[in-house]
C-alpha cells in the first residue's frame, strides 16, 4: 500500500513538474511574441513616416514641375495681367 502511494505521489509530482515546465515555455513564447510585435510596430510606424515624407516630396516635385512648365509657357504680358488680377503687382 505504501509503495502504491509513493508511486501515485511520484506520478503526480512528475505531472505537476511537466505542467510547470510547459507553462514556463508558454510564458517565454508569449514574451518573445510580444517583444517581436513591439519591434514590428515601431518599424511599421517608422516606415509609415518615411512613406509620408516620400509622398510629400513627390507631390512637391510635381507641383514645382507644373509651375515651371506654366512659367516657361507664359509670356511677360500674361504674367503681368495675372499679377494685376490677383493684386500682387505693385504699381
PAZAPA-4460 file (N, C-alpha, C; in steps of 0.05 Angstrom, whole numbers, plus 32768, in hexadecimal, padded with zeros to 4 digits):
% residues 91
    n_x    n_y    n_z   ca_x   ca_y   ca_z    c_x    c_y    c_z   seq   type   mol
   8010   7FE8   8000   8000   8000   8000   8011   8019   8000     1      X     A
   8026   8019   8010   8038   8030   8011   8046   8034   7FF7     2      X     A
   804E   801E   7FE9   805B   8021   7FCF   8048   802D   7FBB     3      X     A
   802F   8026   7FBC   801B   8030   7FAA   8018   804F   7FAE     4      X     A
   8017   8057   7FC7   8014   8073   7FCE   802D   8083   7FC4     5      X     A
   8045   8077   7FC8   805D   8084   7FBF   805D   8086   7FA0     6      X     A
   8054   8071   7F93   8052   8071   7F76   803F   8087   7F6C     7      X     A
   8028   8089   7F78   8014   809D   7F71   801F   80B9   7F76     8      X     A
   802C   80BD   7F8D   8038   80D7   7F94   804E   80DE   7F80     9      X     A
   805E   80CA   7F78   8072   80CF   7F64   8067   80D7   7F49    10      X     A
   8051   80C9   7F41   8044   80CF   7F27   8038   80EB   7F28    11      X     A
   802C   80F2   7F3F   8020   810D   7F42   8036   8122   7F41    12      X     A
   804D   811D   7F4F   8063   8130   7F4F   806E   8134   7F33    13      X     A
   8071   811E   7F24   807B   8120   7F08   8067   8130   7EF7    14      X     A
   804D   812A   7EFB   8039   8138   7EEB   8039   8156   7EF1    15      X     A
   803B   815D   7F0B   803C   8179   7F13   8055   8187   7F08    16      X     A
   806B   8179   7F0A   8084   8183   7EFF   8083   8188   7EE1    17      X     A
   8077   8175   7ED3   8074   8178   7EB6   8062   818F   7EAF    18      X     A
   804C   8192   7EBE   8039   81A8   7EBA   8047   81C3   7EBE    19      X     A
   8057   81C5   7ED4   8065   81DD   7ED9   8079   81E4   7EC3    20      X     A
   8087   81CF   7EBA   809A   81D2   7EA4   808D   81DD   7E8B    21      X     A
   8075   81D1   7E84   8067   81DA   7E6C   805C   81F7   7E70    22      X     A
   8053   81FD   7E88   804A   8219   7E8D   8061   822D   7E8A    23      X     A
   8079   8225   7E93   8090   8237   7E90   8097   823A   7E72    24      X     A
   8096   8225   7E63   809B   8226   7E46   8086   8239   7E39    25      X     A
   806D   8235   7E40   8058   8246   7E34   805C   8263   7E3C    26      X     A
   8064   8269   7E54   8068   8284   7E5D   8080   8290   7E4E    27      X     A
   8095   8281   7E4A   80AC   828A   7E3A   80A4   8291   7E1E    28      X     A
   8094   8280   7E12   808B   8284   7DF6   8079   829D   7DF5    29      X     A
   8068   82A1   7E08   8057   82B9   7E09   8069   82D2   7E0A    30      X     A
   807D   82D2   7E1C   808F   82E9   7E1F   809E   82EE   7E05    31      X     A
   80A7   82D9   7DF7   80B5   82DC   7DDE   80A3   82E8   7DC9    32      X     A
   808A   82DE   7DC7   8078   82E9   7DB3   8071   8306   7DB9    33      X     A
   806D   830D   7DD2   8067   8329   7DD9   807E   833B   7DD2    34      X     A
   8096   8332   7DD7   80AE   8342   7DD1   80B0   8346   7DB3    35      X     A
   80AC   8331   7DA4   80AD   8332   7D86   8097   8345   7D7C    36      X     A
   807F   8343   7D88   8069   8354   7D7F   8070   8371   7D84    37      X     A
   807C   8377   7D9B   8083   8393   7DA1   8098   839D   7D8D    38      X     A
   80AC   838D   7D87   80C0   8395   7D73   80B4   839A   7D58    39      X     A
   80A2   8388   7D50   8095   838B   7D35   8083   83A3   7D34    40      X     A
   8075   83A9   7D4B   8064   83C1   7D4C   8075   83DA   7D49    41      X     A
   808C   83DB   7D57   809D   83F2   7D54   80A8   83F5   7D38    42      X     A
   80B0   83DF   7D2C   80BA   83DF   7D10   80A4   83E9   7CFD    43      X     A
   808B   83DF   7D02   8075   83E7   7CF1   8070   8405   7CF3    44      X     A
   8071   8410   7D0B   806D   842D   7D0E   8083   843D   7D00    45      X     A
   809C   8433   7D02   80B2   8440   7CF4   80AE   8440   7CD6    46      X     A
   80A6   8429   7CCC   80A1   8426   7CAF   808A   8438   7CA6    47      X     A
   8075   843A   7CB6   805F   844C   7CAF   8068   8469   7CAE    48      X     A
   807A   8471   7CC0   8084   848C   7CBF   8095   8490   7CA7    49      X     A
   80A6   847D   7CA0   80B7   847F   7C88   80A6   8480   7C6F    50      X     A
   8090   8471   7C6F   807E   8471   7C58   8071   848D   7C55    51      X     A
   8068   8498   7C6B   805B   84B3   7C6A   806F   84C8   7C60    52      X     A
   8088   84C6   7C69   809C   84D9   7C60   80A1   84D6   7C42    53      X     A
   80A4   84BD   7C39   80A9   84B8   7C1D   8091   84C2   7C0C    54      X     A
   8078   84BD   7C15   8061   84C6   7C06   8060   84E4   7C04    55      X     A
   8067   84F1   7C1A   8068   850F   7C1A   807D   8519   7C07    56      X     A
   8094   850C   7C07   80AA   8515   7BF4   80A1   8511   7BD7    57      X     A
   8094   84FB   7BD1   808A   84F7   7BB6   8076   850C   7BAE    58      X     A
   8063   8511   7BC1   804F   8526   7BBB   805B   8541   7BB7    59      X     A
   806E   8548   7BC8   807C   8562   7BC4   808B   8564   7BAA    60      X     A
   8098   854E   7BA2   80A7   854E   7B89   8093   8551   7B72    61      X     A
   807C   8544   7B73   8068   8546   7B5E   805E   8563   7B5C    62      X     A
   8058   856F   7B73   804E   858B   7B72   8063   859D   7B67    63      X     A
   807C   859A   7B70   8092   85AA   7B66   8095   85A7   7B48    64      X     A
   8093   858F   7B3E   8095   858A   7B21   807F   8597   7B12    65      X     A
   8066   8595   7B1D   804F   85A1   7B10   8052   85C0   7B10    66      X     A
   805C   85CB   7B26   8060   85E8   7B27   8075   85F1   7B14    67      X     A
   808B   85E2   7B11   80A0   85E9   7AFE   8096   85E7   7AE2    68      X     A
   8086   85D3   7ADC   807A   85D0   7AC1   8068   85E8   7ABB    69      X     A
   8058   85F0   7ACE   8046   8606   7ACA   8055   8620   7AC6    70      X     A
   806A   8624   7AD6   807A   863D   7AD4   8089   863E   7ABA    71      X     A
   8092   8628   7AB0   80A1   8628   7A97   808E   862E   7A80    72      X     A
   8075   8623   7A82   8062   8627   7A6C   8055   8642   7A6C    73      X     A
   8056   8650   7A83   8049   866B   7A85   805C   8680   7A7A    74      X     A
   8050   8694   7A6D   8060   86AB   7A65   805D   86C1   7A79    75      X     A
   806D   86D6   7A75   806E   86EC   7A89   8054   86F9   7A8D    76      X     A
   8045   86FF   7A78   802B   870D   7A7B   8017   86FD   7A8A    77      X     A
   8016   86E3   7A86   8004   86D2   7A95   800B   86D1   7AB3    78      X     A
   8025   86D1   7AB9   802D   86D1   7AD5   8025   86EC   7AE2    79      X     A
   8029   8702   7AD5   8022   871C   7AE0   8004   871E   7AE4    80      X     A
   7FF5   8715   7AD0   7FD7   8715   7AD2   7FCE   8704   7AEA    81      X     A
   7FDB   86ED   7AED   7FD4   86DB   7B03   7FDA   86E7   7B1E    82      X     A
   7FF1   86F5   7B20   7FF8   8702   7B39   7FE5   871A   7B3F    83      X     A
   7FDD   8728   7B2A   7FC9   873E   7B2E   7FAF   8732   7B38    84      X     A
   7FA6   871C   7B2C   7F8D   8710   7B33   7F8C   8707   7B50    85      X     A
   7FA2   86FD   7B5A   7FA3   86F3   7B76   7FAB   8709   7B8A    86      X     A
   7FB3   8720   7B7F   7FBB   8736   7B91   7FD7   8733   7B9C    87      X     A
   7FE7   8722   7B90   8002   871D   7B99   8017   8730   7B8D    88      X     A
   800F   873E   7B78   8022   8750   7B6A   8021   876B   7B77    89      X     A
   8038   8775   7B7F   803A   8790   7B8A   803C   87A4   7B74    90      X     A
   802D   87B9   7B77   802E   87CF   7B63   8041   87E4   7B6B    91      X     A
***
